[in-house]
Amino acid sequence: VKCPESAERANGQVIIPKAVITLYGYTLIEGTDYTVSFKDNGDTGELTLTGTGDYTGTIRRTVSIFEYLVPEGTYRLSVSGNANTCIGIKNNGTDDGVQIVMGSKIDSNVRLLSLNHAGDGYYTIESYHSKKCLMPENTKVGAGIVQKKKTGSDLFLWSITKKGDIYL
């Protein structure tokens, strides 16, 4: 049995994690060989797999629930004091390593960013124009942000936390 250790909450709804049950090399089919139920307990949930038909037994797992504060989508991130200044890719570049800078708002896709849920409450931020991910040049204070083709690095993962009604 392969059960995820976490679930996601988006727009107030828990996205029930998928489990994979293999028995003697055969992968059981959800809804035919077993049913899934989920109890939301706030920060955790209980995933219950119950055998049906030729299969009996129950498996229960407690999973952490991570909340996504911002739905997946395409956004323009502007400065609070000037809605015409927003984050963009320097010189609208598409190469790896191009810096992320503040630029003037223009009505095209070169200043748009896609936020995608990456699991465990993290996001990836991708340039809508170049299809490359934003990441810091390194993990030191003062590091710049560049775009790069996504790899297995954790530096591509971003968290968004809520303080009052302001997303930081």
C-alpha positions as CSV (number, residue, x, y, z in Angstrom):
1,V,0.0,0.0,0.0
2,K,1.4,3.4,-1.0
3,C,-0.4,6.1,0.9
4,P,0.5,9.8,0.7
5,E,1.6,11.5,3.9
6,S,-0.2,14.7,3.1
7,A,-3.3,16.2,1.6
8,E,-4.0,19.7,0.2
9,R,-6.7,22.2,1.0
10,A,-7.6,24.6,-1.7
11,N,-10.5,27.0,-1.7
12,G,-11.7,25.4,1.6
13,Q,-12.0,21.9,0.1
14,V,-9.6,19.1,0.9
15,I,-8.2,17.3,-2.1
16,I,-8.3,13.7,-1.1
17,P,-4.9,12.1,-1.7
18,K,-4.8,9.0,-4.0
19,A,-3.5,5.7,-2.6
20,V,-2.2,2.8,-4.6
21,I,-2.8,-0.7,-3.4
22,T,-0.9,-3.6,-5.0
23,L,-1.5,-7.2,-4.1
24,Y,0.6,-10.0,-5.7
25,G,1.6,-7.6,-8.5
26,Y,-2.0,-6.6,-9.3
27,T,-3.0,-3.0,-8.7
28,L,-6.4,-2.8,-7.1
29,I,-9.0,-0.5,-8.5
30,E,-10.6,2.2,-6.4
31,G,-14.4,1.9,-6.4
32,T,-14.2,-1.7,-7.5
33,D,-11.8,-3.4,-5.1
34,Y,-11.8,-0.8,-2.3
35,T,-13.5,2.4,-1.3
36,V,-11.9,5.6,0.1
37,S,-13.2,7.8,2.8
38,F,-11.6,10.9,4.3
39,K,-12.3,12.7,7.6
40,D,-11.1,16.3,7.8
41,N,-9.8,17.0,11.3
42,G,-8.4,20.5,10.6
43,D,-4.6,20.3,10.3
44,T,-4.7,16.5,9.8
45,G,-7.1,14.1,8.2
46,E,-7.8,10.4,8.4
47,L,-7.6,8.5,5.1
48,T,-9.5,5.1,5.3
49,L,-9.3,2.4,2.6
50,T,-11.8,-0.4,2.9
51,G,-11.8,-3.6,0.8
52,T,-14.9,-4.5,-1.2
53,G,-16.0,-7.6,-3.2
54,D,-13.2,-10.2,-3.0
55,Y,-11.1,-7.9,-0.8
56,T,-11.6,-7.4,2.9
57,G,-9.9,-5.3,5.6
58,T,-9.4,-1.7,6.4
59,I,-6.3,0.5,6.3
60,R,-6.2,3.9,8.1
61,R,-3.6,6.6,7.7
62,T,-3.3,10.0,9.3
63,V,-2.1,12.6,6.9
64,S,-1.1,16.3,7.3
65,I,-3.3,18.8,5.5
66,F,-1.5,21.8,3.9
67,E,-3.6,24.8,3.0
68,Y,-3.1,26.7,-0.3
69,L,-4.0,30.3,0.3
70,V,-3.8,31.4,-3.3
71,P,-5.5,29.3,-6.0
72,E,-3.5,28.1,-9.0
73,G,-3.7,30.6,-11.8
74,T,-2.0,33.3,-13.8
75,Y,-1.3,36.6,-12.0
76,R,0.3,39.9,-12.4
77,L,2.2,41.0,-9.3
78,S,2.2,44.7,-8.9
79,V,3.7,47.1,-6.3
80,S,1.1,48.5,-3.8
81,G,2.1,52.1,-4.4
82,N,2.0,51.9,-8.2
83,A,-0.2,49.4,-10.0
84,N,1.7,50.1,-13.2
85,T,4.9,48.6,-11.9
86,C,5.0,44.8,-11.7
87,I,7.4,41.9,-11.6
88,G,8.7,40.7,-14.9
89,I,11.6,39.1,-16.7
90,K,14.5,41.4,-17.6
91,N,14.3,42.4,-21.3
92,N,11.4,39.8,-21.7
93,G,14.2,37.2,-21.9
94,T,13.5,33.5,-22.1
95,D,17.0,32.1,-21.3
96,D,18.0,30.4,-18.0
97,G,19.5,32.8,-15.5
98,V,17.7,36.0,-16.7
99,Q,17.0,38.2,-13.7
100,I,13.5,39.0,-12.4
101,V,13.1,42.8,-12.2
102,M,10.4,45.4,-11.6
103,G,9.1,46.6,-14.9
104,S,6.2,48.7,-16.3
105,K,2.9,47.1,-16.7
106,I,2.2,46.1,-20.3
107,D,-0.9,44.4,-21.6
108,S,0.7,41.2,-22.8
109,N,1.8,37.8,-21.3
110,V,5.4,38.9,-20.7
111,R,4.6,40.2,-17.2
112,L,2.3,37.3,-16.1
113,L,3.3,34.6,-13.6
114,S,1.6,31.2,-13.1
115,L,1.2,29.9,-9.6
116,N,1.0,26.1,-9.4
117,H,0.5,23.9,-6.4
118,A,3.6,21.8,-5.9
119,G,2.5,19.7,-2.9
120,D,2.9,20.0,0.8
121,G,1.7,23.6,0.7
122,Y,4.4,24.8,-1.7
123,Y,4.0,26.6,-5.0
124,T,6.1,26.9,-8.1
125,I,6.1,30.3,-9.8
126,E,6.5,30.2,-13.6
127,S,6.9,32.9,-16.1
128,Y,3.9,32.7,-18.4
129,H,6.0,34.0,-21.2
130,S,9.1,31.8,-21.0
131,K,7.6,28.8,-19.2
132,K,10.6,28.8,-16.8
133,C,10.4,28.8,-13.0
134,L,11.5,31.6,-10.7
135,M,14.1,30.7,-8.1
136,P,16.7,32.6,-6.0
137,E,20.3,32.6,-7.2
138,N,21.2,31.2,-3.8
139,T,19.8,30.9,-0.3
140,K,21.6,34.0,1.1
141,V,19.9,37.2,2.2
142,G,20.1,39.7,-0.7
143,A,20.2,37.0,-3.4
144,G,18.6,37.9,-6.7
145,I,15.8,36.0,-8.4
146,V,16.3,34.4,-11.8
147,Q,14.3,32.2,-14.1
148,K,15.5,28.7,-14.9
149,K,14.2,25.5,-16.4
150,K,12.7,23.4,-13.5
151,T,14.9,20.7,-12.0
152,G,14.6,18.7,-8.8
153,S,15.9,21.5,-6.7
154,D,13.9,22.7,-3.7
155,L,14.9,26.3,-4.6
156,F,12.0,26.2,-7.1
157,L,9.5,25.8,-4.2
158,W,7.9,28.8,-2.7
159,S,5.6,29.2,0.3
160,I,3.0,31.9,0.7
161,T,1.9,32.7,4.2
162,K,-0.9,34.8,5.5
163,K,-0.6,37.6,8.0
164,G,-3.9,39.4,8.6
165,D,-5.3,39.8,5.2
166,I,-2.0,40.4,3.5
167,Y,-0.1,37.7,1.6
168,L,3.6,37.8,2.2
